[in-house]
Amino acid sequence: MIHAEGLAEQAGDIAVTCTGGAGGPISTVVVVVLNASVTNRLDADGNLLGVTISGAGLVSTAAPVLNSANVILFGAVTVPGVAPAFVISGIRVAVPTATSGGSAPFINATVAANRLSLPNSPIVVATSAPTLLSSIFNYGLPCTGSPAPVTNDFPGLIAAGTTSSTVRVTEAFSTAFASKQASADSGVRFLVNISGYTASSTIYVPDMIVGNRSSAPTTAGQIIGVANGGTYDPSQNPLLLARVTNADSTGAGGTPFLLIAPGSTTSFTSVSQVPLVNGSGTVTYEVINADGSAVESAQIPVFVSVPASNCATPPANKLSAMLAPVSAVSVPTQTDPVPRFVSAIPPSDCTALGDCTAPYFPLLQVDSTSVTITGSSQGPVVKGFITLTNGGSNQYNFSVTKTYLPATGQSSADWLTLNAASGVVGPAAGVT
């Protein structure tokens, strides 16, 4: 299974076995046609890197080249004259460009070679599926303020009572989160986007995140469990994420805080500040360890220290997560990161984890009492009110739009003014 959001996903090997034949070696040209754009790295001469053709007695004297966006050409191949067999490996593709149709497209390949009789029908070399599910537990920026940590670490944040929100990431299938492979620049990464914070806000995030299958996962304690920086036990083989130092705004580059999972039980407490520009910033995490036999999840706490203010309502800060590095490049290049992914906000993970009705999610409640407004264009402004409340412990952002239903004989003028077209409702709070 490969990532449906992936722009440089490695397809499976293509094995070709022939029968019959006689005589000496056969010189041929081998062509592979795929239903998606090929995105392997290129060398300085424009040849595809990482794509190989091999087999007993096979000799290939020319590097594979991209004949068109989805066609690979091996220009000079010699195979045995009797029962030739070969394997083509290492092809990377941009899954969103696949033309097989459906929400989870198959990656197909057809192989042709002159002087060899091969079936002219595609074979499936990979199946893709959406990768990332996520939920945001946003507790906002309290007008009453949030204290700085007692010490600059996870226990210091908890001891001070520093306000935190949580970004939860969950696999859509058991092998979706993978650590760095030999032919890749990084493991699967997550880009956490932070925006809407005040100039006086200071953001802290853990350097390491231990997943839910640990007996002591990383959590701020708001969703489930007791606040903990996270303990990694190799015998439990849990998901382990490392913050990437100096990653860019797309989640590319930089170096993970820890390159390999510890060989013994290790507790993590260190945190780092996230630089903000105009109240916005990003933090990137990379998968260091994952158990491919289980669907895993992790909580990424985002702490905020902010002084008290006289705000009438909390600022409408926002948090989100997506696969990284984020890219729009679906062609082969010499430098673009492998893997890389399209920009997409993932669907909620609450169905997969069975907690959609849990009280830590926000719950939009609207006063259903009808509002009647009677007036005239010459009279005073008449007001009506609709009250929104939150039945959960997690703030939500709201927006309001207005629509005029057609009515014979009535003015089409824009006569209704909204007092608040958008805003934020804090935990167990209301707005009118």
DAGIPE-V44975 format. One record per residue. N is the residue number from 1. RES is the residue in three letters. BURIAL is + if it has 9 or more other ideal C-beta (glycine too) atoms within 8 Angstrom, else -. Layout:
BEGIN
{{N:RES:BURIAL} {N:RES:BURIAL}}
END
This chain:
BEGIN
{{1:MET:-} {2:ILE:+} {3:HIS:+} {4:ALA:+} {5:GLU:+} {6:GLY:+} {7:LEU:+} {8:ALA:+} {9:GLU:+} {10:GLN:+} {11:ALA:+} {12:GLY:-} {13:ASP:-} {14:ILE:+} {15:ALA:-} {16:VAL:+} {17:THR:-} {18:CYS:+} {19:THR:-} {20:GLY:-} {21:GLY:+} {22:ALA:-} {23:GLY:-} {24:GLY:-} {25:PRO:-} {26:ILE:+} {27:SER:-} {28:THR:+} {29:VAL:+} {30:VAL:+} {31:VAL:+} {32:VAL:+} {33:VAL:+} {34:LEU:+} {35:ASN:+} {36:ALA:+} {37:SER:+} {38:VAL:+} {39:THR:+} {40:ASN:+} {41:ARG:+} {42:LEU:+} {43:ASP:+} {44:ALA:-} {45:ASP:-} {46:GLY:-} {47:ASN:+} {48:LEU:+} {49:LEU:-} {50:GLY:+} {51:VAL:+} {52:THR:-} {53:ILE:+} {54:SER:-} {55:GLY:+} {56:ALA:-} {57:GLY:-} {58:LEU:+} {59:VAL:-} {60:SER:+} {61:THR:-} {62:ALA:-} {63:ALA:-} {64:PRO:+} {65:VAL:+} {66:LEU:+} {67:ASN:-} {68:SER:-} {69:ALA:-} {70:ASN:+} {71:VAL:+} {72:ILE:+} {73:LEU:+} {74:PHE:+} {75:GLY:-} {76:ALA:+} {77:VAL:+} {78:THR:+} {79:VAL:+} {80:PRO:+} {81:GLY:+} {82:VAL:-} {83:ALA:+} {84:PRO:+} {85:ALA:+} {86:PHE:+} {87:VAL:+} {88:ILE:+} {89:SER:+} {90:GLY:+} {91:ILE:+} {92:ARG:+} {93:VAL:+} {94:ALA:+} {95:VAL:+} {96:PRO:+} {97:THR:+} {98:ALA:+} {99:THR:-} {100:SER:+} {101:GLY:-} {102:GLY:-} {103:SER:-} {104:ALA:-} {105:PRO:+} {106:PHE:+} {107:ILE:+} {108:ASN:+} {109:ALA:+} {110:THR:+} {111:VAL:+} {112:ALA:+} {113:ALA:+} {114:ASN:-} {115:ARG:-} {116:LEU:+} {117:SER:-} {118:LEU:+} {119:PRO:-} {120:ASN:-} {121:SER:-} {122:PRO:-} {123:ILE:-} {124:VAL:-} {125:VAL:+} {126:ALA:+} {127:THR:+} {128:SER:+} {129:ALA:+} {130:PRO:+} {131:THR:+} {132:LEU:+} {133:LEU:+} {134:SER:+} {135:SER:+} {136:ILE:+} {137:PHE:+} {138:ASN:+} {139:TYR:+} {140:GLY:+} {141:LEU:+} {142:PRO:+} {143:CYS:+} {144:THR:-} {145:GLY:+} {146:SER:+} {147:PRO:-} {148:ALA:-} {149:PRO:+} {150:VAL:-} {151:THR:-} {152:ASN:-} {153:ASP:+} {154:PHE:+} {155:PRO:+} {156:GLY:+} {157:LEU:+} {158:ILE:+} {159:ALA:+} {160:ALA:+} {161:GLY:-} {162:THR:+} {163:THR:+} {164:SER:+} {165:SER:+} {166:THR:+} {167:VAL:+} {168:ARG:+} {169:VAL:+} {170:THR:+} {171:GLU:+} {172:ALA:+} {173:PHE:+} {174:SER:+} {175:THR:+} {176:ALA:+} {177:PHE:+} {178:ALA:+} {179:SER:+} {180:LYS:-} {181:GLN:-} {182:ALA:-} {183:SER:-} {184:ALA:+} {185:ASP:-} {186:SER:+} {187:GLY:+} {188:VAL:+} {189:ARG:+} {190:PHE:+} {191:LEU:+} {192:VAL:+} {193:ASN:+} {194:ILE:+} {195:SER:+} {196:GLY:-} {197:TYR:+} {198:THR:+} {199:ALA:-} {200:SER:-} {201:SER:+} {202:THR:+} {203:ILE:+} {204:TYR:+} {205:VAL:+} {206:PRO:+} {207:ASP:+} {208:MET:+} {209:ILE:+} {210:VAL:+} {211:GLY:+} {212:ASN:+} {213:ARG:+} {214:SER:+} {215:SER:-} {216:ALA:-} {217:PRO:+} {218:THR:+} {219:THR:+} {220:ALA:+} {221:GLY:+} {222:GLN:+} {223:ILE:+} {224:ILE:-} {225:GLY:-} {226:VAL:-} {227:ALA:-} {228:ASN:+} {229:GLY:+} {230:GLY:+} {231:THR:+} {232:TYR:+} {233:ASP:+} {234:PRO:+} {235:SER:-} {236:GLN:-} {237:ASN:-} {238:PRO:+} {239:LEU:+} {240:LEU:+} {241:LEU:+} {242:ALA:+} {243:ARG:+} {244:VAL:+} {245:THR:-} {246:ASN:-} {247:ALA:+} {248:ASP:-} {249:SER:-} {250:THR:+} {251:GLY:+} {252:ALA:+} {253:GLY:-} {254:GLY:+} {255:THR:-} {256:PRO:+} {257:PHE:+} {258:LEU:+} {259:LEU:-} {260:ILE:-} {261:ALA:+} {262:PRO:+} {263:GLY:-} {264:SER:-} {265:THR:-} {266:THR:-} {267:SER:+} {268:PHE:+} {269:THR:-} {270:SER:+} {271:VAL:+} {272:SER:-} {273:GLN:-} {274:VAL:+} {275:PRO:-} {276:LEU:+} {277:VAL:-} {278:ASN:-} {279:GLY:+} {280:SER:+} {281:GLY:+} {282:THR:+} {283:VAL:+} {284:THR:+} {285:TYR:+} {286:GLU:+} {287:VAL:+} {288:ILE:+} {289:ASN:+} {290:ALA:+} {291:ASP:+} {292:GLY:-} {293:SER:-} {294:ALA:-} {295:VAL:-} {296:GLU:+} {297:SER:+} {298:ALA:+} {299:GLN:+} {300:ILE:+} {301:PRO:+} {302:VAL:+} {303:PHE:+} {304:VAL:+} {305:SER:+} {306:VAL:+} {307:PRO:-} {308:ALA:-} {309:SER:-} {310:ASN:-} {311:CYS:-} {312:ALA:-} {313:THR:-} {314:PRO:+} {315:PRO:+} {316:ALA:+} {317:ASN:+} {318:LYS:+} {319:LEU:+} {320:SER:+} {321:ALA:+} {322:MET:+} {323:LEU:+} {324:ALA:+} {325:PRO:+} {326:VAL:+} {327:SER:+} {328:ALA:-} {329:VAL:+} {330:SER:+} {331:VAL:-} {332:PRO:+} {333:THR:-} {334:GLN:-} {335:THR:-} {336:ASP:-} {337:PRO:+} {338:VAL:+} {339:PRO:+} {340:ARG:+} {341:PHE:+} {342:VAL:+} {343:SER:-} {344:ALA:-} {345:ILE:-} {346:PRO:+} {347:PRO:-} {348:SER:-} {349:ASP:+} {350:CYS:+} {351:THR:-} {352:ALA:+} {353:LEU:-} {354:GLY:-} {355:ASP:-} {356:CYS:-} {357:THR:-} {358:ALA:-} {359:PRO:-} {360:TYR:+} {361:PHE:+} {362:PRO:+} {363:LEU:-} {364:LEU:+} {365:GLN:-} {366:VAL:-} {367:ASP:-} {368:SER:-} {369:THR:-} {370:SER:-} {371:VAL:-} {372:THR:-} {373:ILE:-} {374:THR:-} {375:GLY:-} {376:SER:-} {377:SER:-} {378:GLN:-} {379:GLY:-} {380:PRO:-} {381:VAL:-} {382:VAL:-} {383:LYS:-} {384:GLY:-} {385:PHE:-} {386:ILE:-} {387:THR:+} {388:LEU:+} {389:THR:+} {390:ASN:+} {391:GLY:-} {392:GLY:+} {393:SER:+} {394:ASN:+} {395:GLN:+} {396:TYR:+} {397:ASN:+} {398:PHE:+} {399:SER:-} {400:VAL:-} {401:THR:-} {402:LYS:-} {403:THR:-} {404:TYR:-} {405:LEU:-} {406:PRO:-} {407:ALA:-} {408:THR:-} {409:GLY:-} {410:GLN:-} {411:SER:-} {412:SER:-} {413:ALA:-} {414:ASP:-} {415:TRP:-} {416:LEU:-} {417:THR:-} {418:LEU:-} {419:ASN:-} {420:ALA:-} {421:ALA:-} {422:SER:-} {423:GLY:+} {424:VAL:+} {425:VAL:+} {426:GLY:+} {427:PRO:+} {428:ALA:-} {429:ALA:+} {430:GLY:-} {431:VAL:+} {432:THR:-}}
END
